[in-house]
Amino acid sequence: MLHLKLTTAQRRELQVVSRQAVGRVALRAHMVLLSDRGCTVPQIAWIHGCGADVVRTWLHRYQQHGVPGRLDQPKSGRPPMDRLAGPIIDAQASQSPRHSGHVHAGWRVGRLASFLASRFHRLLSASSVRRYLHQMGWRWARPRLAPARGRHSDPQAPAKLTASADAWALARQGVAHRLCLDETDLHRLPVVRAMGMKGRRVRVPTPGQNARQAFFGGLEAIWGRWHWADHPRKLAVHFGAFLDQLLAASPTGPRYLVLANAPTHTAKVVARWAAAHPRAQFLWLPTYAAHEVNPVERLWGLLKSAVAADRLEGDRAPLVGHARRFCAQLAPHPVKPSLAA
């Protein structure tokens, strides 16, 4: 016959557990208290409506481990029903759906689950397929555009990057100025990006007619000083006016201007400006590489995220005003050596 004798401290501790614990933990503490009061194992089993072996198990657990013994032991969980499901899903997701006769360019969870059922006779729910994909390292993300390669690559890219890096070294020595140049259009049409919202999905009004304002920017390599100007249109004459502004900002010393081969930069009026201002030397970026090596592209992204994304007004005037204020208050963004080329 199994009877437990508790000390006053043990009895008080179990009484607290039986009152405050939840579910089976409180029930097991109550079993120990009943045994301390002289109840037999069959009597405790009858009171709680369980088997006598269950009562003996938890009484022995309390004798061996005390109060922590009332907790369940860690369980391994149900073994996977299909050990090959994960590798099959991983291998299939690694191939384009078109390799399997579909017209779709990419897999969706529901489409993949349907294909697994028809091809491999594995009946898995969409949530199970999603769980296997996460286990195999898959995630849902937007692809990133990369510069064109192959026949679109620039054969002069190494020489252009070397010249840009040499100009950065001269700027670091303080004998020249190196600036990265670029321009962008700020549209009246709103830029829609992810945002926090509550309740009904936010509606951003669109204008009846689009309008734009061109912003020109130049970023100094070492100190990160930001030069900018805006004009109604992105024309070569406006770019020439911005170049005059850059030269006036530092009257002495050579200025190396790093820029892409955009039509605004290669126009005849700009070429005549360059011939008349030998102190300014153009350094051309490799074709299709501006988004990777020109840090001004990142500043345009900050500008549009700050003032143009998900705005609710449809007028261009406040948008341009906010953009001018953003450019005027922009903190210095020194160009890192890794972006110097």
Short mmCIF file of the C-alpha atoms (twelve columns), coordinates in Angstrom:
data_MODEL
# 
_entry.id   MODEL 
# 
loop_
_atom_site.group_PDB 
_atom_site.id 
_atom_site.type_symbol 
_atom_site.label_atom_id 
_atom_site.label_alt_id 
_atom_site.label_comp_id 
_atom_site.label_asym_id 
_atom_site.label_seq_id 
_atom_site.Cartn_x 
_atom_site.Cartn_y 
_atom_site.Cartn_z 
_atom_site.pdbx_PDB_model_num 
ATOM 1   C CA . MET A 1   0.000   0.000  0.000   1 
ATOM 2   C CA . LEU A 2   1.418   3.342  -1.092  1 
ATOM 3   C CA . HIS A 3   1.064   6.264  1.343   1 
ATOM 4   C CA . LEU A 4   3.056   9.501  1.274   1 
ATOM 5   C CA . LYS A 5   3.902   11.495 4.398   1 
ATOM 6   C CA . LEU A 6   4.583   15.157 3.743   1 
ATOM 7   C CA . THR A 7   6.288   17.777 5.803   1 
ATOM 8   C CA . THR A 8   4.514   21.011 6.615   1 
ATOM 9   C CA . ALA A 9   6.544   22.858 3.973   1 
ATOM 10  C CA . GLN A 10  5.803   20.223 1.303   1 
ATOM 11  C CA . ARG A 11  2.121   20.243 2.166   1 
ATOM 12  C CA . ARG A 12  1.953   24.044 1.934   1 
ATOM 13  C CA . GLU A 13  3.774   24.044 -1.411  1 
ATOM 14  C CA . LEU A 14  1.439   21.424 -2.894  1 
ATOM 15  C CA . GLN A 15  -1.620  23.291 -1.667  1 
ATOM 16  C CA . VAL A 16  -0.455  26.396 -3.532  1 
ATOM 17  C CA . VAL A 17  0.142   24.317 -6.671  1 
ATOM 18  C CA . SER A 18  -3.290  22.658 -6.451  1 
ATOM 19  C CA . ARG A 19  -4.978  26.076 -6.266  1 
ATOM 20  C CA . GLN A 20  -2.924  28.038 -8.786  1 
ATOM 21  C CA . ALA A 21  -1.745  25.507 -11.376 1 
ATOM 22  C CA . VAL A 22  -3.803  24.706 -14.443 1 
ATOM 23  C CA . GLY A 23  -5.243  21.366 -15.598 1 
ATOM 24  C CA . ARG A 24  -3.409  18.128 -14.972 1 
ATOM 25  C CA . VAL A 25  -0.630  19.744 -12.927 1 
ATOM 26  C CA . ALA A 26  -3.112  20.799 -10.228 1 
ATOM 27  C CA . LEU A 27  -4.773  17.352 -10.358 1 
ATOM 28  C CA . ARG A 28  -1.449  15.594 -9.706  1 
ATOM 29  C CA . ALA A 29  -0.683  17.836 -6.744  1 
ATOM 30  C CA . HIS A 30  -4.127  16.994 -5.345  1 
ATOM 31  C CA . MET A 31  -3.353  13.257 -5.685  1 
ATOM 32  C CA . VAL A 32  -0.270  13.663 -3.471  1 
ATOM 33  C CA . LEU A 33  -2.268  15.627 -0.890  1 
ATOM 34  C CA . LEU A 34  -4.946  12.911 -0.765  1 
ATOM 35  C CA . SER A 35  -2.277  10.259 -0.223  1 
ATOM 36  C CA . ASP A 36  -0.855  12.339 2.645   1 
ATOM 37  C CA . ARG A 37  -4.336  12.358 4.223   1 
ATOM 38  C CA . GLY A 38  -4.447  8.533  4.200   1 
ATOM 39  C CA . CYS A 39  -6.417  7.835  1.039   1 
ATOM 40  C CA . THR A 40  -5.478  4.625  -0.760  1 
ATOM 41  C CA . VAL A 41  -4.518  4.446  -4.408  1 
ATOM 42  C CA . PRO A 42  -7.917  2.957  -5.475  1 
ATOM 43  C CA . GLN A 43  -9.732  5.682  -3.550  1 
ATOM 44  C CA . ILE A 44  -7.680  8.447  -5.227  1 
ATOM 45  C CA . ALA A 45  -8.295  6.799  -8.607  1 
ATOM 46  C CA . TRP A 46  -12.049 6.725  -7.946  1 
ATOM 47  C CA . ILE A 47  -12.100 10.398 -6.864  1 
ATOM 48  C CA . HIS A 48  -10.318 11.575 -10.016 1 
ATOM 49  C CA . GLY A 49  -11.853 9.061  -12.410 1 
ATOM 50  C CA . CYS A 50  -8.595  7.567  -13.619 1 
ATOM 51  C CA . GLY A 51  -6.739  4.268  -13.351 1 
ATOM 52  C CA . ALA A 52  -4.821  3.161  -10.267 1 
ATOM 53  C CA . ASP A 53  -1.646  2.839  -12.337 1 
ATOM 54  C CA . VAL A 54  -1.894  6.538  -13.202 1 
ATOM 55  C CA . VAL A 55  -2.095  7.457  -9.519  1 
ATOM 56  C CA . ARG A 56  0.889   5.234  -8.647  1 
ATOM 57  C CA . THR A 57  2.916   6.806  -11.463 1 
ATOM 58  C CA . TRP A 58  2.496   10.339 -10.164 1 
ATOM 59  C CA . LEU A 59  2.985   9.387  -6.529  1 
ATOM 60  C CA . HIS A 60  6.263   7.667  -7.400  1 
ATOM 61  C CA . ARG A 61  7.277   10.669 -9.520  1 
ATOM 62  C CA . TYR A 62  6.723   12.957 -6.535  1 
ATOM 63  C CA . GLN A 63  8.778   10.664 -4.281  1 
ATOM 64  C CA . GLN A 64  11.673  10.745 -6.762  1 
ATOM 65  C CA . HIS A 65  11.623  14.348 -8.008  1 
ATOM 66  C CA . GLY A 66  9.422   16.382 -5.666  1 
ATOM 67  C CA . VAL A 67  7.200   19.118 -7.035  1 
ATOM 68  C CA . PRO A 68  8.958   19.269 -10.477 1 
ATOM 69  C CA . GLY A 69  8.025   15.609 -10.924 1 
ATOM 70  C CA . ARG A 70  4.393   16.562 -11.512 1 
ATOM 71  C CA . LEU A 71  5.279   18.032 -14.944 1 
ATOM 72  C CA . ASP A 72  5.115   16.069 -18.185 1 
ATOM 73  C CA . GLN A 73  8.388   14.823 -19.626 1 
ATOM 74  C CA . PRO A 74  9.482   16.308 -22.962 1 
ATOM 75  C CA . LYS A 75  7.992   14.446 -25.881 1 
ATOM 76  C CA . SER A 76  9.512   13.929 -29.272 1 
ATOM 77  C CA . GLY A 77  6.209   14.555 -31.024 1 
ATOM 78  C CA . ARG A 78  4.630   12.624 -33.811 1 
ATOM 79  C CA . PRO A 79  7.189   11.297 -36.303 1 
ATOM 80  C CA . PRO A 80  6.827   12.597 -39.850 1 
ATOM 81  C CA . MET A 81  4.384   10.548 -41.858 1 
ATOM 82  C CA . ASP A 82  6.396   10.967 -45.073 1 
ATOM 83  C CA . ARG A 83  10.151  11.337 -44.720 1 
ATOM 84  C CA . LEU A 84  10.592  11.873 -48.471 1 
ATOM 85  C CA . ALA A 85  8.092   14.715 -48.727 1 
ATOM 86  C CA . GLY A 86  10.625  17.410 -47.786 1 
ATOM 87  C CA . PRO A 87  13.322  16.403 -50.314 1 
ATOM 88  C CA . ILE A 88  10.719  15.939 -53.062 1 
ATOM 89  C CA . ILE A 89  9.204   19.377 -52.436 1 
ATOM 90  C CA . ASP A 90  12.668  20.955 -52.305 1 
ATOM 91  C CA . ALA A 91  13.730  19.347 -55.583 1 
ATOM 92  C CA . GLN A 92  10.500  20.284 -57.334 1 
ATOM 93  C CA . ALA A 93  10.520  23.876 -56.088 1 
ATOM 94  C CA . SER A 94  14.098  24.232 -57.375 1 
ATOM 95  C CA . GLN A 95  12.866  23.666 -60.931 1 
ATOM 96  C CA . SER A 96  10.695  25.987 -62.973 1 
ATOM 97  C CA . PRO A 97  7.073   24.834 -63.386 1 
ATOM 98  C CA . ARG A 98  7.655   24.946 -67.143 1 
ATOM 99  C CA . HIS A 99  10.004  21.974 -66.841 1 
ATOM 100 C CA . SER A 100 6.939   19.992 -65.730 1 
ATOM 101 C CA . GLY A 101 4.690   21.165 -68.537 1 
ATOM 102 C CA . HIS A 102 3.106   24.196 -66.865 1 
ATOM 103 C CA . VAL A 103 2.857   27.667 -68.374 1 
ATOM 104 C CA . HIS A 104 3.504   29.442 -65.065 1 
ATOM 105 C CA . ALA A 105 6.876   31.072 -64.433 1 
ATOM 106 C CA . GLY A 106 6.992   30.291 -60.701 1 
ATOM 107 C CA . TRP A 107 5.469   28.003 -58.092 1 
ATOM 108 C CA . ARG A 108 2.697   28.943 -55.708 1 
ATOM 109 C CA . VAL A 109 2.028   26.812 -52.638 1 
ATOM 110 C CA . GLY A 110 -1.392  25.668 -53.817 1 
ATOM 111 C CA . ARG A 111 -0.129  24.892 -57.319 1 
ATOM 112 C CA . LEU A 112 2.806   22.929 -55.923 1 
ATOM 113 C CA . ALA A 113 0.526   20.916 -53.605 1 
ATOM 114 C CA . SER A 114 -1.739  20.059 -56.551 1 
ATOM 115 C CA . PHE A 115 1.245   18.995 -58.659 1 
ATOM 116 C CA . LEU A 116 2.606   16.760 -55.879 1 
ATOM 117 C CA . ALA A 117 -0.759  15.018 -55.626 1 
ATOM 118 C CA . SER A 118 -1.027  14.387 -59.371 1 
ATOM 119 C CA . ARG A 119 2.589   13.482 -60.110 1 
ATOM 120 C CA . PHE A 120 3.841   11.862 -56.889 1 
ATOM 121 C CA . HIS A 121 0.513   10.820 -55.281 1 
ATOM 122 C CA . ARG A 122 1.335   12.714 -52.095 1 
ATOM 123 C CA . LEU A 123 -1.755  14.324 -50.635 1 
ATOM 124 C CA . LEU A 124 -0.454  17.318 -48.681 1 
ATOM 125 C CA . SER A 125 -2.325  20.414 -47.636 1 
ATOM 126 C CA . ALA A 126 -1.060  23.860 -48.630 1 
ATOM 127 C CA . SER A 127 -0.013  24.530 -45.024 1 
ATOM 128 C CA . SER A 128 2.016   21.295 -44.962 1 
ATOM 129 C CA . VAL A 129 3.755   22.201 -48.217 1 
ATOM 130 C CA . ARG A 130 4.521   25.666 -46.846 1 
ATOM 131 C CA . ARG A 131 5.950   24.139 -43.659 1 
ATOM 132 C CA . TYR A 132 8.209   21.791 -45.654 1 
ATOM 133 C CA . LEU A 133 9.388   24.703 -47.809 1 
ATOM 134 C CA . HIS A 134 10.352  26.698 -44.711 1 
ATOM 135 C CA . GLN A 135 12.212  23.688 -43.319 1 
ATOM 136 C CA . MET A 136 14.161  23.429 -46.572 1 
ATOM 137 C CA . GLY A 137 15.193  27.090 -46.426 1 
ATOM 138 C CA . TRP A 138 12.689  28.559 -48.883 1 
ATOM 139 C CA . ARG A 139 11.214  32.007 -48.236 1 
ATOM 140 C CA . TRP A 140 8.820   34.346 -50.049 1 
ATOM 141 C CA . ALA A 141 10.715  37.393 -51.328 1 
ATOM 142 C CA . ARG A 142 10.851  39.695 -54.317 1 
ATOM 143 C CA . PRO A 143 13.673  39.089 -56.854 1 
ATOM 144 C CA . ARG A 144 16.214  41.810 -57.399 1 
ATOM 145 C CA . LEU A 145 17.119  43.214 -60.793 1 
ATOM 146 C CA . ALA A 146 20.778  42.703 -61.694 1 
ATOM 147 C CA . PRO A 147 22.927  44.394 -64.340 1 
ATOM 148 C CA . ALA A 148 22.844  42.805 -67.769 1 
ATOM 149 C CA . ARG A 149 25.651  40.414 -68.555 1 
ATOM 150 C CA . GLY A 150 26.903  38.626 -71.642 1 
ATOM 151 C CA . ARG A 151 26.355  40.537 -74.879 1 
ATOM 152 C CA . HIS A 152 25.194  43.617 -72.927 1 
ATOM 153 C CA . SER A 153 28.320  43.811 -70.765 1 
ATOM 154 C CA . ASP A 154 30.674  46.730 -71.187 1 
ATOM 155 C CA . PRO A 155 34.143  45.679 -72.434 1 
ATOM 156 C CA . GLN A 156 35.579  48.904 -70.998 1 
ATOM 157 C CA . ALA A 157 34.150  48.273 -67.525 1 
ATOM 158 C CA . PRO A 158 37.501  47.392 -65.838 1 
ATOM 159 C CA . ALA A 159 39.159  50.556 -67.156 1 
ATOM 160 C CA . LYS A 160 36.200  52.731 -66.134 1 
ATOM 161 C CA . LEU A 161 36.114  51.286 -62.620 1 
ATOM 162 C CA . THR A 162 39.878  51.732 -62.268 1 
ATOM 163 C CA . ALA A 163 39.666  55.400 -63.292 1 
ATOM 164 C CA . SER A 164 36.842  55.971 -60.811 1 
ATOM 165 C CA . ALA A 165 38.812  54.289 -58.015 1 
ATOM 166 C CA . ASP A 166 41.895  56.402 -58.824 1 
ATOM 167 C CA . ALA A 167 39.763  59.550 -58.569 1 
ATOM 168 C CA . TRP A 168 38.499  58.389 -55.192 1 
ATOM 169 C CA . ALA A 169 42.098  57.958 -54.020 1 
ATOM 170 C CA . LEU A 170 42.952  61.508 -55.137 1 
ATOM 171 C CA . ALA A 171 39.906  62.836 -53.292 1 
ATOM 172 C CA . ARG A 172 41.009  60.995 -50.169 1 
ATOM 173 C CA . GLN A 173 44.401  62.717 -50.404 1 
ATOM 174 C CA . GLY A 174 42.643  66.110 -50.613 1 
ATOM 175 C CA . VAL A 175 44.014  67.078 -54.042 1 
ATOM 176 C CA . ALA A 176 40.729  66.708 -55.960 1 
ATOM 177 C CA . HIS A 177 36.973  66.396 -55.563 1 
ATOM 178 C CA . ARG A 178 35.101  63.284 -56.661 1 
ATOM 179 C CA . LEU A 179 31.331  63.433 -57.029 1 
ATOM 180 C CA . CYS A 180 28.796  60.828 -58.092 1 
ATOM 181 C CA . LEU A 181 26.035  62.363 -60.212 1 
ATOM 182 C CA . ASP A 182 22.568  61.214 -61.123 1 
ATOM 183 C CA . GLU A 183 19.026  62.499 -61.607 1 
ATOM 184 C CA . THR A 184 15.529  61.223 -61.040 1 
ATOM 185 C CA . ASP A 185 11.941  62.184 -61.742 1 
ATOM 186 C CA . LEU A 186 9.506   62.755 -58.906 1 
ATOM 187 C CA . HIS A 187 6.093   61.873 -60.279 1 
ATOM 188 C CA . ARG A 188 2.724   63.193 -59.289 1 
ATOM 189 C CA . LEU A 189 1.547   59.584 -59.628 1 
ATOM 190 C CA . PRO A 190 2.061   58.101 -56.131 1 
ATOM 191 C CA . VAL A 191 4.688   55.467 -55.418 1 
ATOM 192 C CA . VAL A 192 2.921   52.533 -53.731 1 
ATOM 193 C CA . ARG A 193 4.956   50.577 -51.190 1 
ATOM 194 C CA . ALA A 194 4.294   48.406 -48.156 1 
ATOM 195 C CA . MET A 195 2.971   50.336 -45.172 1 
ATOM 196 C CA . GLY A 196 1.267   49.744 -41.833 1 
ATOM 197 C CA . MET A 197 -2.502  49.883 -41.986 1 
ATOM 198 C CA . LYS A 198 -5.469  48.897 -39.846 1 
ATOM 199 C CA . GLY A 199 -8.917  47.892 -40.965 1 
ATOM 200 C CA . ARG A 200 -9.813  48.358 -44.605 1 
ATOM 201 C CA . ARG A 201 -6.930  48.514 -47.079 1 
ATOM 202 C CA . VAL A 202 -5.724  52.081 -47.634 1 
ATOM 203 C CA . ARG A 203 -6.683  53.628 -50.962 1 
ATOM 204 C CA . VAL A 204 -4.148  56.061 -52.475 1 
ATOM 205 C CA . PRO A 205 -5.816  58.412 -55.009 1 
ATOM 206 C CA . THR A 206 -4.237  58.706 -58.446 1 
ATOM 207 C CA . PRO A 207 -4.219  61.951 -60.462 1 
ATOM 208 C CA . GLY A 208 -6.117  62.335 -63.699 1 
ATOM 209 C CA . GLN A 209 -2.901  63.383 -65.438 1 
ATOM 210 C CA . ASN A 210 0.627   62.641 -64.358 1 
ATOM 211 C CA . ALA A 211 3.217   65.381 -63.870 1 
ATOM 212 C CA . ARG A 212 6.831   65.257 -62.795 1 
ATOM 213 C CA . GLN A 213 9.678   67.299 -61.382 1 
ATOM 214 C CA . ALA A 214 13.309  66.476 -62.165 1 
ATOM 215 C CA . PHE A 215 15.851  66.375 -59.337 1 
ATOM 216 C CA . PHE A 216 19.611  66.409 -59.997 1 
ATOM 217 C CA . GLY A 217 22.004  65.218 -57.293 1 
ATOM 218 C CA . GLY A 218 25.734  65.042 -56.659 1 
ATOM 219 C CA . LEU A 219 27.387  63.253 -53.730 1 
ATOM 220 C CA . GLU A 220 30.979  63.998 -52.711 1 
ATOM 221 C CA . ALA A 221 33.037  60.908 -52.028 1 
ATOM 222 C CA . ILE A 222 34.886  61.712 -48.806 1 
ATOM 223 C CA . TRP A 223 32.715  64.035 -46.735 1 
ATOM 224 C CA . GLY A 224 29.389  62.979 -48.157 1 
ATOM 225 C CA . ARG A 225 28.275  66.518 -48.932 1 
ATOM 226 C CA . TRP A 226 25.050  66.519 -50.923 1 
ATOM 227 C CA . HIS A 227 24.481  68.909 -53.842 1 
ATOM 228 C CA . TRP A 228 21.101  69.081 -55.516 1 
ATOM 229 C CA . ALA A 229 18.830  71.108 -57.757 1 
ATOM 230 C CA . ASP A 230 15.391  70.623 -59.270 1 
ATOM 231 C CA . HIS A 231 13.932  71.697 -62.595 1 
ATOM 232 C CA . PRO A 232 10.607  71.196 -64.363 1 
ATOM 233 C CA . ARG A 233 12.149  68.719 -66.799 1 
ATOM 234 C CA . LYS A 234 15.175  66.465 -67.032 1 
ATOM 235 C CA . LEU A 235 16.880  68.182 -69.974 1 
ATOM 236 C CA . ALA A 236 20.522  68.530 -70.920 1 
ATOM 237 C CA . VAL A 237 20.405  72.319 -70.417 1 
ATOM 238 C CA . HIS A 238 19.142  71.748 -66.870 1 
ATOM 239 C CA . PHE A 239 21.962  69.296 -66.280 1 
ATOM 240 C CA . GLY A 240 24.425  71.895 -67.541 1 
ATOM 241 C CA . ALA A 241 23.048  74.415 -65.053 1 
ATOM 242 C CA . PHE A 242 23.554  71.863 -62.305 1 
ATOM 243 C CA . LEU A 243 27.165  71.364 -63.422 1 
ATOM 244 C CA . ASP A 244 27.721  75.123 -63.121 1 
ATOM 245 C CA . GLN A 245 26.375  74.890 -59.582 1 
ATOM 246 C CA . LEU A 246 28.855  72.109 -58.746 1 
ATOM 247 C CA . LEU A 247 31.852  74.067 -60.035 1 
ATOM 248 C CA . ALA A 248 30.782  77.174 -58.127 1 
ATOM 249 C CA . ALA A 249 30.657  75.156 -54.904 1 
ATOM 250 C CA . SER A 250 34.463  74.605 -55.073 1 
ATOM 251 C CA . PRO A 251 36.190  77.274 -57.213 1 
ATOM 252 C CA . THR A 252 39.608  75.584 -57.165 1 
ATOM 253 C CA . GLY A 253 40.977  72.134 -57.828 1 
ATOM 254 C CA . PRO A 254 39.955  69.431 -60.302 1 
ATOM 255 C CA . ARG A 255 36.541  67.846 -59.978 1 
ATOM 256 C CA . TYR A 256 35.965  64.275 -61.120 1 
ATOM 257 C CA . LEU A 257 32.321  63.707 -61.984 1 
ATOM 258 C CA . VAL A 258 31.219  60.056 -61.999 1 
ATOM 259 C CA . LEU A 259 28.068  59.503 -64.039 1 
ATOM 260 C CA . ALA A 260 26.206  57.039 -66.235 1 
ATOM 261 C CA . ASN A 261 25.792  57.130 -70.008 1 
ATOM 262 C CA . ALA A 262 22.308  58.629 -69.918 1 
ATOM 263 C CA . PRO A 263 21.130  60.757 -72.898 1 
ATOM 264 C CA . THR A 264 21.032  63.798 -70.616 1 
ATOM 265 C CA . HIS A 265 24.766  63.366 -69.912 1 
ATOM 266 C CA . THR A 266 25.916  62.607 -73.471 1 
ATOM 267 C CA . ALA A 267 24.059  65.430 -75.217 1 
ATOM 268 C CA . LYS A 268 25.993  67.859 -77.399 1 
ATOM 269 C CA . VAL A 269 25.309  70.796 -75.095 1 
ATOM 270 C CA . VAL A 270 26.907  68.868 -72.221 1 
ATOM 271 C CA . ALA A 271 29.902  67.945 -74.387 1 
ATOM 272 C CA . ARG A 272 30.401  71.635 -75.209 1 
ATOM 273 C CA . TRP A 273 30.164  72.442 -71.508 1 
ATOM 274 C CA . ALA A 274 32.848  69.840 -70.713 1 
ATOM 275 C CA . ALA A 275 35.169  71.282 -73.392 1 
ATOM 276 C CA . ALA A 276 34.745  74.766 -71.919 1 
ATOM 277 C CA . HIS A 277 35.435  73.605 -68.347 1 
ATOM 278 C CA . PRO A 278 38.601  71.458 -68.317 1 
ATOM 279 C CA . ARG A 279 38.645  71.509 -64.508 1 
ATOM 280 C CA . ALA A 280 35.686  69.110 -64.588 1 
ATOM 281 C CA . GLN A 281 36.519  65.631 -65.862 1 
ATOM 282 C CA . PHE A 282 33.808  63.117 -66.642 1 
ATOM 283 C CA . LEU A 283 34.309  59.516 -65.508 1 
ATOM 284 C CA . TRP A 284 31.773  57.197 -67.112 1 
ATOM 285 C CA . LEU A 285 30.311  54.259 -65.229 1 
ATOM 286 C CA . PRO A 286 30.097  50.846 -66.917 1 
ATOM 287 C CA . THR A 287 26.942  50.198 -68.884 1 
ATOM 288 C CA . TYR A 288 24.029  48.810 -66.842 1 
ATOM 289 C CA . ALA A 289 26.014  49.180 -63.595 1 
ATOM 290 C CA . ALA A 290 24.735  52.439 -62.130 1 
ATOM 291 C CA . HIS A 291 22.367  50.772 -59.673 1 
ATOM 292 C CA . GLU A 292 25.259  48.783 -58.187 1 
ATOM 293 C CA . VAL A 293 28.102  51.302 -58.043 1 
ATOM 294 C CA . ASN A 294 26.453  54.726 -57.894 1 
ATOM 295 C CA . PRO A 295 25.504  55.619 -54.286 1 
ATOM 296 C CA . VAL A 296 23.187  58.412 -55.468 1 
ATOM 297 C CA . GLU A 297 20.727  55.690 -56.504 1 
ATOM 298 C CA . ARG A 298 20.369  54.794 -52.823 1 
ATOM 299 C CA . LEU A 299 19.657  58.404 -51.911 1 
ATOM 300 C CA . TRP A 300 16.908  58.553 -54.516 1 
ATOM 301 C CA . GLY A 301 15.393  55.508 -52.862 1 
ATOM 302 C CA . LEU A 302 15.458  57.278 -49.492 1 
ATOM 303 C CA . LEU A 303 13.871  60.364 -51.036 1 
ATOM 304 C CA . LYS A 304 10.997  58.488 -52.643 1 
ATOM 305 C CA . SER A 305 10.358  56.379 -49.555 1 
ATOM 306 C CA . ALA A 306 10.267  59.499 -47.378 1 
ATOM 307 C CA . VAL A 307 8.128   61.891 -49.423 1 
ATOM 308 C CA . ALA A 308 6.598   60.048 -52.407 1 
ATOM 309 C CA . ALA A 309 5.483   56.657 -51.120 1 
ATOM 310 C CA . ASP A 310 1.790   56.112 -50.299 1 
ATOM 311 C CA . ARG A 311 1.008   59.813 -50.033 1 
ATOM 312 C CA . LEU A 312 -2.650  60.790 -50.003 1 
ATOM 313 C CA . GLU A 313 -2.490  64.197 -51.726 1 
ATOM 314 C CA . GLY A 314 -2.741  64.365 -55.481 1 
ATOM 315 C CA . ASP A 315 -1.118  67.754 -56.054 1 
ATOM 316 C CA . ARG A 316 2.481   68.101 -57.211 1 
ATOM 317 C CA . ALA A 317 3.275   71.351 -55.347 1 
ATOM 318 C CA . PRO A 318 3.387   69.906 -51.789 1 
ATOM 319 C CA . LEU A 319 5.258   66.873 -53.082 1 
ATOM 320 C CA . VAL A 320 8.014   69.044 -54.584 1 
ATOM 321 C CA . GLY A 321 8.128   71.124 -51.407 1 
ATOM 322 C CA . HIS A 322 8.614   68.035 -49.240 1 
ATOM 323 C CA . ALA A 323 11.330  66.755 -51.589 1 
ATOM 324 C CA . ARG A 324 13.223  70.055 -51.460 1 
ATOM 325 C CA . ARG A 325 13.045  70.045 -47.676 1 
ATOM 326 C CA . PHE A 326 14.316  66.447 -47.611 1 
ATOM 327 C CA . CYS A 327 17.296  67.291 -49.837 1 
ATOM 328 C CA . ALA A 328 18.127  70.403 -47.823 1 
ATOM 329 C CA . GLN A 329 18.106  68.481 -44.533 1 
ATOM 330 C CA . LEU A 330 19.820  65.320 -45.775 1 
ATOM 331 C CA . ALA A 331 22.682  64.321 -43.502 1 
ATOM 332 C CA . PRO A 332 26.125  63.706 -45.040 1 
ATOM 333 C CA . HIS A 333 26.479  60.285 -46.668 1 
ATOM 334 C CA . PRO A 334 30.221  59.586 -47.167 1 
ATOM 335 C CA . VAL A 335 30.897  57.106 -49.932 1 
ATOM 336 C CA . LYS A 336 32.520  53.912 -48.648 1 
ATOM 337 C CA . PRO A 337 35.662  52.614 -50.399 1 
ATOM 338 C CA . SER A 338 33.691  49.567 -51.566 1 
ATOM 339 C CA . LEU A 339 31.495  51.939 -53.606 1 
ATOM 340 C CA . ALA A 340 34.353  54.033 -54.913 1 
ATOM 341 C CA . ALA A 341 34.773  52.029 -58.095 1 
# 
